[in-house]
Amino acid sequence: MYPCGHRTCVKVTLPAVVHREGDWFVSWCPDLDVASQGRTVEESLSNLRESLNLRLEDDDLEVPSEPFLLTTIEVERISTRKASRP
C-alpha cells in the first residue's frame, strides 16, 4: 500500500487477454470483465489499464483473490472437406 492523493492505493496484478479483430487489437481482463481496444497491442493494453483504473475506483467492487487461470488446450477439429487422394 502507498499513499496516492487522499487515499491509500494497492497495486493489483490482473490477467489480460489480447486478440486481433480486423485492424484492431482487443484486450480483455477476465477477472473484472473489462475490455478495450487499440490499433496496436501496446495501445490496447494502455487503454485497458485506463479502463481498469476507472473500474477499480468502485469501492463495492470485489477483486478476486485468486487470479483467473488462463491455459490452452488441444482439440481435434473434424474437417467437413473430403480428404484429397494421394
PyMOL Python script that loads the backbone (N, CA, C, O; Angstrom):
from pymol import cmd

cmd.read_pdbstr("""\
ATOM      1  N   MET A   1       0.839  -1.177   0.000  1.00  0.00           N
ATOM      2  CA  MET A   1       0.000   0.000   0.000  1.00  0.00           C
ATOM      3  C   MET A   1       0.885   1.243   0.000  1.00  0.00           C
ATOM      4  O   MET A   1       1.987   1.248   0.549  1.00  0.00           O
ATOM      5  N   TYR A   2       0.381   2.268  -0.617  1.00  0.00           N
ATOM      6  CA  TYR A   2       1.118   3.518  -0.655  1.00  0.00           C
ATOM      7  C   TYR A   2       0.112   4.660  -0.791  1.00  0.00           C
ATOM      8  O   TYR A   2      -0.987   4.468  -1.312  1.00  0.00           O
ATOM      9  N   PRO A   3       0.490   5.839  -0.323  1.00  0.00           N
ATOM     10  CA  PRO A   3      -0.439   6.967  -0.417  1.00  0.00           C
ATOM     11  C   PRO A   3      -0.543   7.469  -1.855  1.00  0.00           C
ATOM     12  O   PRO A   3       0.443   7.532  -2.589  1.00  0.00           O
ATOM     13  N   CYS A   4      -1.763   7.820  -2.227  1.00  0.00           N
ATOM     14  CA  CYS A   4      -1.974   8.437  -3.549  1.00  0.00           C
ATOM     15  C   CYS A   4      -3.133   9.414  -3.387  1.00  0.00           C
ATOM     16  O   CYS A   4      -4.303   9.032  -3.383  1.00  0.00           O
ATOM     17  N   GLY A   5      -2.773  10.666  -3.255  1.00  0.00           N
ATOM     18  CA  GLY A   5      -3.801  11.675  -3.003  1.00  0.00           C
ATOM     19  C   GLY A   5      -4.318  11.545  -1.585  1.00  0.00           C
ATOM     20  O   GLY A   5      -3.542  11.448  -0.634  1.00  0.00           O
ATOM     21  N   HIS A   6      -5.624  11.543  -1.451  1.00  0.00           N
ATOM     22  CA  HIS A   6      -6.250  11.413  -0.133  1.00  0.00           C
ATOM     23  C   HIS A   6      -6.606   9.973   0.195  1.00  0.00           C
ATOM     24  O   HIS A   6      -7.300   9.716   1.178  1.00  0.00           O
ATOM     25  N   ARG A   7      -6.145   9.046  -0.604  1.00  0.00           N
ATOM     26  CA  ARG A   7      -6.474   7.627  -0.438  1.00  0.00           C
ATOM     27  C   ARG A   7      -5.219   6.803  -0.271  1.00  0.00           C
ATOM     28  O   ARG A   7      -4.104   7.301  -0.425  1.00  0.00           O
ATOM     29  N   THR A   8      -5.412   5.541   0.045  1.00  0.00           N
ATOM     30  CA  THR A   8      -4.324   4.586   0.063  1.00  0.00           C
ATOM     31  C   THR A   8      -4.504   3.667  -1.136  1.00  0.00           C
ATOM     32  O   THR A   8      -5.598   3.151  -1.363  1.00  0.00           O
ATOM     33  N   CYS A   9      -3.453   3.461  -1.897  1.00  0.00           N
ATOM     34  CA  CYS A   9      -3.533   2.640  -3.098  1.00  0.00           C
ATOM     35  C   CYS A   9      -2.833   1.305  -2.886  1.00  0.00           C
ATOM     36  O   CYS A   9      -1.874   1.196  -2.122  1.00  0.00           O
ATOM     37  N   VAL A  10      -3.333   0.307  -3.575  1.00  0.00           N
ATOM     38  CA  VAL A  10      -2.755  -1.033  -3.561  1.00  0.00           C
ATOM     39  C   VAL A  10      -2.569  -1.450  -5.014  1.00  0.00           C
ATOM     40  O   VAL A  10      -3.486  -1.323  -5.825  1.00  0.00           O
ATOM     41  N   LYS A  11      -1.394  -1.940  -5.336  1.00  0.00           N
ATOM     42  CA  LYS A  11      -1.162  -2.439  -6.695  1.00  0.00           C
ATOM     43  C   LYS A  11      -1.837  -3.797  -6.831  1.00  0.00           C
ATOM     44  O   LYS A  11      -1.748  -4.636  -5.935  1.00  0.00           O
ATOM     45  N   VAL A  12      -2.506  -4.007  -7.948  1.00  0.00           N
ATOM     46  CA  VAL A  12      -3.210  -5.252  -8.231  1.00  0.00           C
ATOM     47  C   VAL A  12      -2.699  -5.783  -9.562  1.00  0.00           C
ATOM     48  O   VAL A  12      -2.618  -5.036 -10.537  1.00  0.00           O
ATOM     49  N   THR A  13      -2.358  -7.047  -9.612  1.00  0.00           N
ATOM     50  CA  THR A  13      -1.946  -7.677 -10.859  1.00  0.00           C
ATOM     51  C   THR A  13      -3.129  -8.461 -11.397  1.00  0.00           C
ATOM     52  O   THR A  13      -3.676  -9.330 -10.718  1.00  0.00           O
ATOM     53  N   LEU A  14      -3.516  -8.143 -12.624  1.00  0.00           N
ATOM     54  CA  LEU A  14      -4.677  -8.775 -13.248  1.00  0.00           C
ATOM     55  C   LEU A  14      -4.279  -9.375 -14.587  1.00  0.00           C
ATOM     56  O   LEU A  14      -3.380  -8.858 -15.251  1.00  0.00           O
ATOM     57  N   PRO A  15      -4.927 -10.447 -14.992  1.00  0.00           N
ATOM     58  CA  PRO A  15      -4.613 -11.030 -16.304  1.00  0.00           C
ATOM     59  C   PRO A  15      -5.239 -10.216 -17.429  1.00  0.00           C
ATOM     60  O   PRO A  15      -6.257  -9.550 -17.240  1.00  0.00           O
ATOM     61  N   ALA A  16      -4.623 -10.279 -18.586  1.00  0.00           N
ATOM     62  CA  ALA A  16      -5.166  -9.619 -19.776  1.00  0.00           C
ATOM     63  C   ALA A  16      -4.986 -10.553 -20.964  1.00  0.00           C
ATOM     64  O   ALA A  16      -3.933 -11.164 -21.141  1.00  0.00           O
ATOM     65  N   VAL A  17      -6.025 -10.649 -21.766  1.00  0.00           N
ATOM     66  CA  VAL A  17      -6.014 -11.451 -22.986  1.00  0.00           C
ATOM     67  C   VAL A  17      -6.111 -10.472 -24.147  1.00  0.00           C
ATOM     68  O   VAL A  17      -6.943  -9.565 -24.126  1.00  0.00           O
ATOM     69  N   VAL A  18      -5.272 -10.645 -25.153  1.00  0.00           N
ATOM     70  CA  VAL A  18      -5.291  -9.757 -26.320  1.00  0.00           C
ATOM     71  C   VAL A  18      -5.485 -10.603 -27.575  1.00  0.00           C
ATOM     72  O   VAL A  18      -4.816 -11.618 -27.767  1.00  0.00           O
ATOM     73  N   HIS A  19      -6.404 -10.169 -28.415  1.00  0.00           N
ATOM     74  CA  HIS A  19      -6.570 -10.830 -29.714  1.00  0.00           C
ATOM     75  C   HIS A  19      -6.863  -9.778 -30.781  1.00  0.00           C
ATOM     76  O   HIS A  19      -7.259  -8.652 -30.482  1.00  0.00           O
ATOM     77  N   ARG A  20      -6.661 -10.170 -31.995  1.00  0.00           N
ATOM     78  CA  ARG A  20      -6.842  -9.240 -33.112  1.00  0.00           C
ATOM     79  C   ARG A  20      -8.243  -9.401 -33.694  1.00  0.00           C
ATOM     80  O   ARG A  20      -8.730 -10.518 -33.872  1.00  0.00           O
ATOM     81  N   GLU A  21      -8.878  -8.282 -33.985  1.00  0.00           N
ATOM     82  CA  GLU A  21     -10.162  -8.254 -34.688  1.00  0.00           C
ATOM     83  C   GLU A  21     -10.034  -7.254 -35.832  1.00  0.00           C
ATOM     84  O   GLU A  21     -10.186  -6.048 -35.637  1.00  0.00           O
ATOM     85  N   GLY A  22      -9.757  -7.766 -37.013  1.00  0.00           N
ATOM     86  CA  GLY A  22      -9.544  -6.885 -38.170  1.00  0.00           C
ATOM     87  C   GLY A  22      -8.312  -6.026 -37.960  1.00  0.00           C
ATOM     88  O   GLY A  22      -7.220  -6.543 -37.724  1.00  0.00           O
ATOM     89  N   ASP A  23      -8.486  -4.708 -38.046  1.00  0.00           N
ATOM     90  CA  ASP A  23      -7.369  -3.770 -37.867  1.00  0.00           C
ATOM     91  C   ASP A  23      -7.106  -3.434 -36.409  1.00  0.00           C
ATOM     92  O   ASP A  23      -6.164  -2.699 -36.112  1.00  0.00           O
ATOM     93  N   TRP A  24      -7.908  -3.951 -35.498  1.00  0.00           N
ATOM     94  CA  TRP A  24      -7.829  -3.586 -34.079  1.00  0.00           C
ATOM     95  C   TRP A  24      -7.322  -4.740 -33.226  1.00  0.00           C
ATOM     96  O   TRP A  24      -7.491  -5.909 -33.571  1.00  0.00           O
ATOM     97  N   PHE A  25      -6.696  -4.387 -32.102  1.00  0.00           N
ATOM     98  CA  PHE A  25      -6.348  -5.353 -31.071  1.00  0.00           C
ATOM     99  C   PHE A  25      -7.308  -5.125 -29.912  1.00  0.00           C
ATOM    100  O   PHE A  25      -7.475  -3.998 -29.446  1.00  0.00           O
ATOM    101  N   VAL A  26      -7.929  -6.187 -29.455  1.00  0.00           N
ATOM    102  CA  VAL A  26      -8.874  -6.109 -28.351  1.00  0.00           C
ATOM    103  C   VAL A  26      -8.234  -6.753 -27.135  1.00  0.00           C
ATOM    104  O   VAL A  26      -7.755  -7.885 -27.208  1.00  0.00           O
ATOM    105  N   SER A  27      -8.222  -6.044 -26.025  1.00  0.00           N
ATOM    106  CA  SER A  27      -7.689  -6.588 -24.780  1.00  0.00           C
ATOM    107  C   SER A  27      -8.837  -6.735 -23.787  1.00  0.00           C
ATOM    108  O   SER A  27      -9.756  -5.916 -23.752  1.00  0.00           O
ATOM    109  N   TRP A  28      -8.767  -7.790 -22.983  1.00  0.00           N
ATOM    110  CA  TRP A  28      -9.851  -8.125 -22.064  1.00  0.00           C
ATOM    111  C   TRP A  28      -9.268  -8.627 -20.756  1.00  0.00           C
ATOM    112  O   TRP A  28      -8.349  -9.446 -20.755  1.00  0.00           O
ATOM    113  N   CYS A  29      -9.794  -8.144 -19.655  1.00  0.00           N
ATOM    114  CA  CYS A  29      -9.418  -8.634 -18.328  1.00  0.00           C
ATOM    115  C   CYS A  29     -10.554  -9.538 -17.847  1.00  0.00           C
ATOM    116  O   CYS A  29     -11.612  -9.040 -17.464  1.00  0.00           O
ATOM    117  N   PRO A  30     -10.355 -10.848 -17.859  1.00  0.00           N
ATOM    118  CA  PRO A  30     -11.427 -11.760 -17.477  1.00  0.00           C
ATOM    119  C   PRO A  30     -11.825 -11.658 -16.005  1.00  0.00           C
ATOM    120  O   PRO A  30     -12.976 -11.929 -15.662  1.00  0.00           O
ATOM    121  N   ASP A  31     -10.902 -11.276 -15.136  1.00  0.00           N
ATOM    122  CA  ASP A  31     -11.230 -11.183 -13.705  1.00  0.00           C
ATOM    123  C   ASP A  31     -12.308 -10.140 -13.433  1.00  0.00           C
ATOM    124  O   ASP A  31     -13.160 -10.342 -12.568  1.00  0.00           O
ATOM    125  N   LEU A  32     -12.278  -9.027 -14.164  1.00  0.00           N
ATOM    126  CA  LEU A  32     -13.239  -7.949 -13.934  1.00  0.00           C
ATOM    127  C   LEU A  32     -14.172  -7.742 -15.122  1.00  0.00           C
ATOM    128  O   LEU A  32     -15.025  -6.854 -15.094  1.00  0.00           O
ATOM    129  N   ASP A  33     -14.014  -8.554 -16.161  1.00  0.00           N
ATOM    130  CA  ASP A  33     -14.810  -8.478 -17.381  1.00  0.00           C
ATOM    131  C   ASP A  33     -14.826  -7.058 -17.953  1.00  0.00           C
ATOM    132  O   ASP A  33     -15.881  -6.484 -18.223  1.00  0.00           O
ATOM    133  N   VAL A  34     -13.620  -6.518 -18.125  1.00  0.00           N
ATOM    134  CA  VAL A  34     -13.434  -5.186 -18.703  1.00  0.00           C
ATOM    135  C   VAL A  34     -12.627  -5.368 -19.987  1.00  0.00           C
ATOM    136  O   VAL A  34     -11.657  -6.125 -20.017  1.00  0.00           O
ATOM    137  N   ALA A  35     -13.033  -4.674 -21.042  1.00  0.00           N
ATOM    138  CA  ALA A  35     -12.345  -4.793 -22.331  1.00  0.00           C
ATOM    139  C   ALA A  35     -12.057  -3.413 -22.901  1.00  0.00           C
ATOM    140  O   ALA A  35     -12.690  -2.421 -22.539  1.00  0.00           O
ATOM    141  N   SER A  36     -11.076  -3.381 -23.811  1.00  0.00           N
ATOM    142  CA  SER A  36     -10.746  -2.151 -24.522  1.00  0.00           C
ATOM    143  C   SER A  36     -10.117  -2.546 -25.849  1.00  0.00           C
ATOM    144  O   SER A  36      -9.965  -3.732 -26.142  1.00  0.00           O
ATOM    145  N   GLN A  37      -9.754  -1.560 -26.643  1.00  0.00           N
ATOM    146  CA  GLN A  37      -9.142  -1.848 -27.932  1.00  0.00           C
ATOM    147  C   GLN A  37      -8.146  -0.764 -28.307  1.00  0.00           C
ATOM    148  O   GLN A  37      -8.119   0.314 -27.714  1.00  0.00           O
ATOM    149  N   GLY A  38      -7.338  -1.070 -29.295  1.00  0.00           N
ATOM    150  CA  GLY A  38      -6.380  -0.099 -29.799  1.00  0.00           C
ATOM    151  C   GLY A  38      -5.838  -0.571 -31.128  1.00  0.00           C
ATOM    152  O   GLY A  38      -6.058  -1.715 -31.526  1.00  0.00           O
ATOM    153  N   ARG A  39      -5.129   0.308 -31.816  1.00  0.00           N
ATOM    154  CA  ARG A  39      -4.563  -0.045 -33.129  1.00  0.00           C
ATOM    155  C   ARG A  39      -3.316  -0.919 -33.007  1.00  0.00           C
ATOM    156  O   ARG A  39      -2.925  -1.583 -33.967  1.00  0.00           O
ATOM    157  N   THR A  40      -2.686  -0.919 -31.818  1.00  0.00           N
ATOM    158  CA  THR A  40      -1.534  -1.773 -31.546  1.00  0.00           C
ATOM    159  C   THR A  40      -1.790  -2.524 -30.241  1.00  0.00           C
ATOM    160  O   THR A  40      -2.692  -2.174 -29.480  1.00  0.00           O
ATOM    161  N   VAL A  41      -0.995  -3.554 -29.993  1.00  0.00           N
ATOM    162  CA  VAL A  41      -1.119  -4.285 -28.731  1.00  0.00           C
ATOM    163  C   VAL A  41      -0.867  -3.335 -27.567  1.00  0.00           C
ATOM    164  O   VAL A  41      -1.597  -3.355 -26.576  1.00  0.00           O
ATOM    165  N   GLU A  42       0.160  -2.509 -27.685  1.00  0.00           N
ATOM    166  CA  GLU A  42       0.517  -1.587 -26.604  1.00  0.00           C
ATOM    167  C   GLU A  42      -0.609  -0.588 -26.333  1.00  0.00           C
ATOM    168  O   GLU A  42      -0.936  -0.316 -25.177  1.00  0.00           O
ATOM    169  N   GLU A  43      -1.201  -0.044 -27.398  1.00  0.00           N
ATOM    170  CA  GLU A  43      -2.295   0.909 -27.232  1.00  0.00           C
ATOM    171  C   GLU A  43      -3.515   0.222 -26.607  1.00  0.00           C
ATOM    172  O   GLU A  43      -4.190   0.796 -25.752  1.00  0.00           O
ATOM    173  N   SER A  44      -3.784  -0.989 -27.036  1.00  0.00           N
ATOM    174  CA  SER A  44      -4.908  -1.742 -26.494  1.00  0.00           C
ATOM    175  C   SER A  44      -4.725  -1.980 -24.990  1.00  0.00           C
ATOM    176  O   SER A  44      -5.661  -1.802 -24.212  1.00  0.00           O
ATOM    177  N   LEU A  45      -3.515  -2.382 -24.588  1.00  0.00           N
ATOM    178  CA  LEU A  45      -3.238  -2.627 -23.162  1.00  0.00           C
ATOM    179  C   LEU A  45      -3.249  -1.326 -22.364  1.00  0.00           C
ATOM    180  O   LEU A  45      -3.705  -1.305 -21.221  1.00  0.00           O
ATOM    181  N   SER A  46      -2.754  -0.249 -22.951  1.00  0.00           N
ATOM    182  CA  SER A  46      -2.790   1.049 -22.278  1.00  0.00           C
ATOM    183  C   SER A  46      -4.236   1.485 -22.044  1.00  0.00           C
ATOM    184  O   SER A  46      -4.575   1.977 -20.968  1.00  0.00           O
ATOM    185  N   ASN A  47      -5.082   1.304 -23.055  1.00  0.00           N
ATOM    186  CA  ASN A  47      -6.497   1.652 -22.915  1.00  0.00           C
ATOM    187  C   ASN A  47      -7.192   0.745 -21.896  1.00  0.00           C
ATOM    188  O   ASN A  47      -8.060   1.194 -21.149  1.00  0.00           O
ATOM    189  N   LEU A  48      -6.802  -0.538 -21.873  1.00  0.00           N
ATOM    190  CA  LEU A  48      -7.367  -1.456 -20.880  1.00  0.00           C
ATOM    191  C   LEU A  48      -6.954  -1.030 -19.477  1.00  0.00           C
ATOM    192  O   LEU A  48      -7.775  -1.041 -18.560  1.00  0.00           O
ATOM    193  N   ARG A  49      -5.689  -0.655 -19.300  1.00  0.00           N
ATOM    194  CA  ARG A  49      -5.205  -0.202 -17.992  1.00  0.00           C
ATOM    195  C   ARG A  49      -6.016   1.003 -17.510  1.00  0.00           C
ATOM    196  O   ARG A  49      -6.400   1.071 -16.343  1.00  0.00           O
ATOM    197  N   GLU A  50      -6.273   1.941 -18.405  1.00  0.00           N
ATOM    198  CA  GLU A  50      -7.071   3.116 -18.051  1.00  0.00           C
ATOM    199  C   GLU A  50      -8.497   2.712 -17.661  1.00  0.00           C
ATOM    200  O   GLU A  50      -9.042   3.220 -16.681  1.00  0.00           O
ATOM    201  N   SER A  51      -9.091   1.805 -18.421  1.00  0.00           N
ATOM    202  CA  SER A  51     -10.443   1.329 -18.111  1.00  0.00           C
ATOM    203  C   SER A  51     -10.478   0.591 -16.772  1.00  0.00           C
ATOM    204  O   SER A  51     -11.416   0.751 -15.992  1.00  0.00           O
ATOM    205  N   LEU A  52      -9.449  -0.216 -16.513  1.00  0.00           N
ATOM    206  CA  LEU A  52      -9.388  -0.945 -15.240  1.00  0.00           C
ATOM    207  C   LEU A  52      -9.229   0.013 -14.071  1.00  0.00           C
ATOM    208  O   LEU A  52      -9.858  -0.169 -13.028  1.00  0.00           O
ATOM    209  N   ASN A  53      -8.394   1.034 -14.235  1.00  0.00           N
ATOM    210  CA  ASN A  53      -8.231   2.015 -13.159  1.00  0.00           C
ATOM    211  C   ASN A  53      -9.559   2.683 -12.827  1.00  0.00           C
ATOM    212  O   ASN A  53      -9.877   2.895 -11.657  1.00  0.00           O
ATOM    213  N   LEU A  54     -10.329   3.012 -13.850  1.00  0.00           N
ATOM    214  CA  LEU A  54     -11.650   3.611 -13.615  1.00  0.00           C
ATOM    215  C   LEU A  54     -12.583   2.621 -12.927  1.00  0.00           C
ATOM    216  O   LEU A  54     -13.311   2.984 -12.004  1.00  0.00           O
ATOM    217  N   ARG A  55     -12.557   1.367 -13.381  1.00  0.00           N
ATOM    218  CA  ARG A  55     -13.426   0.334 -12.780  1.00  0.00           C
ATOM    219  C   ARG A  55     -13.051   0.089 -11.324  1.00  0.00           C
ATOM    220  O   ARG A  55     -13.926  -0.143 -10.490  1.00  0.00           O
ATOM    221  N   LEU A  56     -11.767   0.138 -11.013  1.00  0.00           N
ATOM    222  CA  LEU A  56     -11.299  -0.132  -9.648  1.00  0.00           C
ATOM    223  C   LEU A  56     -11.612   1.002  -8.682  1.00  0.00           C
ATOM    224  O   LEU A  56     -11.443   0.844  -7.473  1.00  0.00           O
ATOM    225  N   GLU A  57     -12.068   2.145  -9.195  1.00  0.00           N
ATOM    226  CA  GLU A  57     -12.478   3.234  -8.303  1.00  0.00           C
ATOM    227  C   GLU A  57     -13.771   2.906  -7.560  1.00  0.00           C
ATOM    228  O   GLU A  57     -14.100   3.557  -6.569  1.00  0.00           O
ATOM    229  N   ASP A  58     -14.500   1.902  -8.033  1.00  0.00           N
ATOM    230  CA  ASP A  58     -15.747   1.474  -7.394  1.00  0.00           C
ATOM    231  C   ASP A  58     -15.402   0.772  -6.078  1.00  0.00           C
ATOM    232  O   ASP A  58     -14.800  -0.302  -6.086  1.00  0.00           O
ATOM    233  N   ASP A  59     -15.780   1.376  -4.951  1.00  0.00           N
ATOM    234  CA  ASP A  59     -15.463   0.806  -3.639  1.00  0.00           C
ATOM    235  C   ASP A  59     -16.167  -0.515  -3.380  1.00  0.00           C
ATOM    236  O   ASP A  59     -15.705  -1.300  -2.552  1.00  0.00           O
ATOM    237  N   ASP A  60     -17.274  -0.783  -4.067  1.00  0.00           N
ATOM    238  CA  ASP A  60     -18.025  -2.022  -3.858  1.00  0.00           C
ATOM    239  C   ASP A  60     -17.508  -3.179  -4.716  1.00  0.00           C
ATOM    240  O   ASP A  60     -17.979  -4.308  -4.579  1.00  0.00           O
ATOM    241  N   LEU A  61     -16.560  -2.909  -5.583  1.00  0.00           N
ATOM    242  CA  LEU A  61     -16.032  -3.935  -6.477  1.00  0.00           C
ATOM    243  C   LEU A  61     -15.198  -4.939  -5.700  1.00  0.00           C
ATOM    244  O   LEU A  61     -14.324  -4.562  -4.920  1.00  0.00           O
ATOM    245  N   GLU A  62     -15.472  -6.216  -5.918  1.00  0.00           N
ATOM    246  CA  GLU A  62     -14.665  -7.268  -5.301  1.00  0.00           C
ATOM    247  C   GLU A  62     -13.649  -7.763  -6.316  1.00  0.00           C
ATOM    248  O   GLU A  62     -14.012  -8.258  -7.383  1.00  0.00           O
ATOM    249  N   VAL A  63     -12.388  -7.628  -5.978  1.00  0.00           N
ATOM    250  CA  VAL A  63     -11.312  -8.119  -6.833  1.00  0.00           C
ATOM    251  C   VAL A  63     -10.995  -9.534  -6.389  1.00  0.00           C
ATOM    252  O   VAL A  63     -10.719  -9.752  -5.210  1.00  0.00           O
ATOM    253  N   PRO A  64     -11.025 -10.504  -7.297  1.00  0.00           N
ATOM    254  CA  PRO A  64     -10.749 -11.889  -6.911  1.00  0.00           C
ATOM    255  C   PRO A  64      -9.370 -12.029  -6.267  1.00  0.00           C
ATOM    256  O   PRO A  64      -8.390 -11.444  -6.729  1.00  0.00           O
ATOM    257  N   SER A  65      -9.317 -12.812  -5.196  1.00  0.00           N
ATOM    258  CA  SER A  65      -8.025 -13.034  -4.539  1.00  0.00           C
ATOM    259  C   SER A  65      -7.183 -14.041  -5.316  1.00  0.00           C
ATOM    260  O   SER A  65      -5.954 -13.993  -5.268  1.00  0.00           O
ATOM    261  N   GLU A  66      -7.829 -14.935  -6.018  1.00  0.00           N
ATOM    262  CA  GLU A  66      -7.128 -15.890  -6.881  1.00  0.00           C
ATOM    263  C   GLU A  66      -7.283 -15.414  -8.318  1.00  0.00           C
ATOM    264  O   GLU A  66      -8.406 -15.195  -8.774  1.00  0.00           O
ATOM    265  N   PRO A  67      -6.183 -15.251  -9.038  1.00  0.00           N
ATOM    266  CA  PRO A  67      -6.306 -14.767 -10.414  1.00  0.00           C
ATOM    267  C   PRO A  67      -6.970 -15.801 -11.318  1.00  0.00           C
ATOM    268  O   PRO A  67      -6.933 -17.003 -11.055  1.00  0.00           O
ATOM    269  N   PHE A  68      -7.562 -15.308 -12.362  1.00  0.00           N
ATOM    270  CA  PHE A  68      -8.169 -16.120 -13.406  1.00  0.00           C
ATOM    271  C   PHE A  68      -7.094 -17.038 -13.967  1.00  0.00           C
ATOM    272  O   PHE A  68      -5.986 -16.583 -14.250  1.00  0.00           O
ATOM    273  N   LEU A  69      -7.394 -18.301 -14.132  1.00  0.00           N
ATOM    274  CA  LEU A  69      -6.427 -19.242 -14.684  1.00  0.00           C
ATOM    275  C   LEU A  69      -6.592 -19.289 -16.197  1.00  0.00           C
ATOM    276  O   LEU A  69      -7.653 -19.646 -16.709  1.00  0.00           O
ATOM    277  N   LEU A  70      -5.547 -18.931 -16.891  1.00  0.00           N
ATOM    278  CA  LEU A  70      -5.572 -18.974 -18.342  1.00  0.00           C
ATOM    279  C   LEU A  70      -4.625 -20.065 -18.801  1.00  0.00           C
ATOM    280  O   LEU A  70      -3.454 -20.087 -18.425  1.00  0.00           O
ATOM    281  N   THR A  71      -5.132 -20.954 -19.603  1.00  0.00           N
ATOM    282  CA  THR A  71      -4.325 -22.046 -20.116  1.00  0.00           C
ATOM    283  C   THR A  71      -4.751 -22.320 -21.549  1.00  0.00           C
ATOM    284  O   THR A  71      -5.652 -21.659 -22.065  1.00  0.00           O
ATOM    285  N   THR A  72      -4.126 -23.264 -22.181  1.00  0.00           N
ATOM    286  CA  THR A  72      -4.530 -23.665 -23.525  1.00  0.00           C
ATOM    287  C   THR A  72      -4.834 -25.157 -23.507  1.00  0.00           C
ATOM    288  O   THR A  72      -4.291 -25.904 -22.693  1.00  0.00           O
ATOM    289  N   ILE A  73      -5.696 -25.575 -24.402  1.00  0.00           N
ATOM    290  CA  ILE A  73      -5.983 -26.995 -24.549  1.00  0.00           C
ATOM    291  C   ILE A  73      -5.914 -27.339 -26.027  1.00  0.00           C
ATOM    292  O   ILE A  73      -6.124 -26.485 -26.888  1.00  0.00           O
ATOM    293  N   GLU A  74      -5.622 -28.587 -26.304  1.00  0.00           N
ATOM    294  CA  GLU A  74      -5.557 -29.046 -27.683  1.00  0.00           C
ATOM    295  C   GLU A  74      -6.784 -29.897 -27.971  1.00  0.00           C
ATOM    296  O   GLU A  74      -7.137 -30.778 -27.187  1.00  0.00           O
ATOM    297  N   VAL A  75      -7.427 -29.629 -29.093  1.00  0.00           N
ATOM    298  CA  VAL A  75      -8.589 -30.402 -29.511  1.00  0.00           C
ATOM    299  C   VAL A  75      -8.411 -30.782 -30.968  1.00  0.00           C
ATOM    300  O   VAL A  75      -7.600 -30.190 -31.680  1.00  0.00           O
ATOM    301  N   GLU A  76      -9.166 -31.763 -31.402  1.00  0.00           N
ATOM    302  CA  GLU A  76      -9.128 -32.145 -32.807  1.00  0.00           C
ATOM    303  C   GLU A  76     -10.326 -31.528 -33.504  1.00  0.00           C
ATOM    304  O   GLU A  76     -11.459 -31.627 -33.031  1.00  0.00           O
ATOM    305  N   ARG A  77     -10.067 -30.909 -34.600  1.00  0.00           N
ATOM    306  CA  ARG A  77     -11.131 -30.317 -35.410  1.00  0.00           C
ATOM    307  C   ARG A  77     -11.404 -31.248 -36.572  1.00  0.00           C
ATOM    308  O   ARG A  77     -10.493 -31.595 -37.324  1.00  0.00           O
ATOM    309  N   ILE A  78     -12.644 -31.651 -36.720  1.00  0.00           N
ATOM    310  CA  ILE A  78     -13.015 -32.533 -37.808  1.00  0.00           C
ATOM    311  C   ILE A  78     -13.367 -31.679 -39.015  1.00  0.00           C
ATOM    312  O   ILE A  78     -14.254 -30.828 -38.956  1.00  0.00           O
ATOM    313  N   SER A  79     -12.671 -31.915 -40.085  1.00  0.00           N
ATOM    314  CA  SER A  79     -12.893 -31.154 -41.305  1.00  0.00           C
ATOM    315  C   SER A  79     -14.089 -31.719 -42.062  1.00  0.00           C
ATOM    316  O   SER A  79     -14.280 -32.934 -42.110  1.00  0.00           O
ATOM    317  N   THR A  80     -14.880 -30.851 -42.643  1.00  0.00           N
ATOM    318  CA  THR A  80     -16.009 -31.288 -43.453  1.00  0.00           C
ATOM    319  C   THR A  80     -15.603 -31.465 -44.905  1.00  0.00           C
ATOM    320  O   THR A  80     -16.398 -31.916 -45.729  1.00  0.00           O
ATOM    321  N   ARG A  81     -14.365 -31.109 -45.216  1.00  0.00           N
ATOM    322  CA  ARG A  81     -13.854 -31.288 -46.580  1.00  0.00           C
ATOM    323  C   ARG A  81     -13.463 -32.735 -46.794  1.00  0.00           C
ATOM    324  O   ARG A  81     -13.053 -33.426 -45.861  1.00  0.00           O
ATOM    325  N   LYS A  82     -13.593 -33.183 -48.022  1.00  0.00           N
ATOM    326  CA  LYS A  82     -13.173 -34.546 -48.350  1.00  0.00           C
ATOM    327  C   LYS A  82     -11.654 -34.589 -48.401  1.00  0.00           C
ATOM    328  O   LYS A  82     -11.007 -33.647 -48.859  1.00  0.00           O
ATOM    329  N   ALA A  83     -11.102 -35.683 -47.931  1.00  0.00           N
ATOM    330  CA  ALA A  83      -9.658 -35.839 -47.980  1.00  0.00           C
ATOM    331  C   ALA A  83      -9.194 -35.936 -49.419  1.00  0.00           C
ATOM    332  O   ALA A  83      -9.862 -36.548 -50.252  1.00  0.00           O
ATOM    333  N   SER A  84      -8.044 -35.331 -49.716  1.00  0.00           N
ATOM    334  CA  SER A  84      -7.515 -35.412 -51.080  1.00  0.00           C
ATOM    335  C   SER A  84      -6.890 -36.791 -51.298  1.00  0.00           C
ATOM    336  O   SER A  84      -6.380 -37.415 -50.369  1.00  0.00           O
ATOM    337  N   ARG A  85      -6.944 -37.237 -52.523  1.00  0.00           N
ATOM    338  CA  ARG A  85      -6.375 -38.552 -52.834  1.00  0.00           C
ATOM    339  C   ARG A  85      -4.876 -38.429 -53.051  1.00  0.00           C
ATOM    340  O   ARG A  85      -4.397 -37.463 -53.646  1.00  0.00           O
ATOM    341  N   PRO A  86      -4.138 -39.428 -52.555  1.00  0.00           N
ATOM    342  CA  PRO A  86      -2.676 -39.410 -52.759  1.00  0.00           C
ATOM    343  C   PRO A  86      -2.279 -39.620 -54.182  1.00  0.00           C
ATOM    344  O   PRO A  86      -1.089 -39.628 -54.495  1.00  0.00           O
TER     345      PRO A  86
END
""", "prot")
cmd.dss("prot")
cmd.show_as("cartoon", "prot")
cmd.util.cbc("prot")
cmd.orient("prot")
